[in-house]
Amino acid sequence: MKSFIYDDSGQGLVEYALIVALVSLVAIAALQLLGQKANNSLSNAATDLS
């Protein structure tokens, strides 16, 4: 049981998984923010043209 507690062989994989999760959350938030602004800009341009 002691060797199981002190075994850190999966530590790197967990760290990479956390980094990927954090980067994807930031990317999703940025795309949602920029997507809304792009939608508003296109809607304004369509309104101006009509």
C-alpha positions in Angstrom: 0.0 0.0 0.0 2.9 2.3 0.8 4.3 2.0 -2.7 0.9 2.8 -4.2 0.7 6.1 -2.2 4.2 7.2 -3.2 3.9 6.1 -6.9 3.9 9.3 -9.1 4.1 7.6 -12.5 0.8 9.1 -13.7 1.5 12.6 -12.4 2.7 13.9 -15.8 -0.4 12.7 -17.6 -2.7 14.3 -15.1 -0.8 17.6 -15.3 -1.1 17.6 -19.1 -4.8 16.8 -18.9 -5.4 19.7 -16.6 -3.5 22.1 -18.9 -5.5 20.9 -21.9 -8.7 21.3 -20.0 -7.8 24.9 -18.9 -6.7 25.9 -22.4 -9.9 24.5 -23.9 -12.0 26.4 -21.4 -10.2 29.7 -22.2 -10.6 29.0 -26.0 -14.3 28.3 -25.6 -14.9 31.5 -23.6 -12.9 33.5 -26.1 -14.9 32.1 -29.1 -18.2 32.7 -27.4 -17.2 36.4 -26.7 -15.8 37.0 -30.2 -18.7 35.1 -31.8 -21.2 37.3 -30.3 -19.4 40.5 -31.4 -19.0 39.1 -34.9 -22.7 38.3 -35.0 -23.6 41.8 -33.8 -21.3 43.4 -36.5 -22.8 41.3 -39.3 -26.3 42.2 -38.1 -25.5 45.9 -38.1 -24.0 45.6 -41.6 -27.1 43.8 -42.9 -29.3 46.5 -41.3 -27.3 49.3 -42.9 -27.5 47.6 -46.3 -31.2 47.1 -46.2 
